[in-house]
Amino acid sequence: MRILVAGQTYAPALNGQSVFMTNLAERLAGLGHQVMVIAPAIGDRGEQYKCNGVIVQTIGSIYLKFLHPNAYVAMPFSPLTQKVYNAFQPEVVHVHDHYPISQDIIRAARRHRIRVIGTNHFMPQNLVPYMPLGKALKPWYEKVMWRWMLMTYNRLDVVTGPSRTAVTMMHSKGLDTPAYPISCGVNLHRFHPLLVDGETVRRQLFERYRLDPQKKTFMFVGRVDDEKRIDLLLRAVRLLDRNDIQLVVAGKGAAFPGLQLLTRELDLEDKVHFTGFISYDDLPAMLNSIDIFVMPSEAELLSIASLEAMACARPVLLARAQALPELVDQGSNGYLFEPGNVKDIAYYMALLADHPENWDRMGAASLKKVQAHNIENTLRSYEKLYCNLLVDSLAQPHVVSRHRQFDQKTRQVITSVRD
């Protein structure tokens, strides 16, 4: 099957959409499918190359540094996009957002009567903080952004979201297209409990990243951007004022300098550590070596980083916001705290730190819960969905618009894989 994947971001970017798109494309290629990805270039000139079995075509883009240090957006109606589409001749198209490249690909697919699936990773909360006068114009921005997204996704054949919350949210905003939850998934072959001496691994890794192996360690992994609300964790550590706890912040982003400044202002240099990116090879071992994984973000439609920590049998401490409650059974594999509430975060950090005898039990519960998010299930769901789209397209080649009769078949596909 020839599958064209399009979106605003792709490897080597490390945001959630990029990680998912990369994992999906490379695994589909590993199954023998012909896969091409089209994404913005980092610069005004695109290129084509092959990586891990996937043909990657980048499109020249504009650098929107005034919005975010990593914001590159391709110009709409790029002749290269149409040229690449015609050369690849996809049988199925899978877009991951509603931005210019995806818009161009959808238009091309409609002209050629090719079915299109869209996965939504978008929430206005991820963008509004970087828009001019974001706080003052937040309601207006959110209304316009949702309208733009819905104008695109209501033209597709089927839509998926990474969680039940994501699908419910889209329907509540006005999505008419049939939509289903399919987890982004986690690679359980890469992220799993270590079968070696954990204490030795922890000591070696903590020495490499200049951490104290004797302290109870809470860790955040992800983009260090404002909407992740890492500042709340710093204030919670300051409120606790305990010498037996350390917070590790792994990743980089636009909020990095401000958080370092806040750390100094709160006099937390010996309790909060910024590691930058944890290397690809070190991350599974690091997640096995920490004590508690924490995610304070209030704008998550799932959380791949949280899934990876759960796959390493870690207890989790997550905000009770958006899709994160789908990952936590309160008191079983971790705790949910009130979003934005520093005192509540500090309370649960202390509760976890004071009861290490519960960590193994909670970690085992995380490991059990994460099995449903095995990326192999995700891959089978999408592969069957593509096949169903292709069969439907061949049976009704004259139909270009959305297919309501496809709804029941899709439901059967998703249900059969999930069960």
Secondary structure by P-SEA (a helix, b strand, c coil): cbbbbbcccccccccaaaaaaaaaaaaaaaaccbbbbbbbccccccccccccccbbbbcbbbbcccccccbbbbbcccaaaaaaaaaacccbbbbccccaaaaaaaaaaaaabbbbbbbbccccccccccccccccaaaaaaaaaaaaaaaaaaaccbbbcccaaaaaaaaaaccccbbbbbbccccccccccccccaaaaaaaaaaaaccccccbbbbbbccccccccaaaaaaaaaaaccccbbbbbcccccaaaaaaaaaaaacccccccccccccccaaaaaaaaccbbbbccccccccaaaaaaaaabbbbbbcccccccccccccccccccccccaaaaaaaaaaaaacccaaaaaaaaaaaaaccccaaaaaaaaaaaaaaaaaaaaaccccccccccaaaaaaaaaaaaac
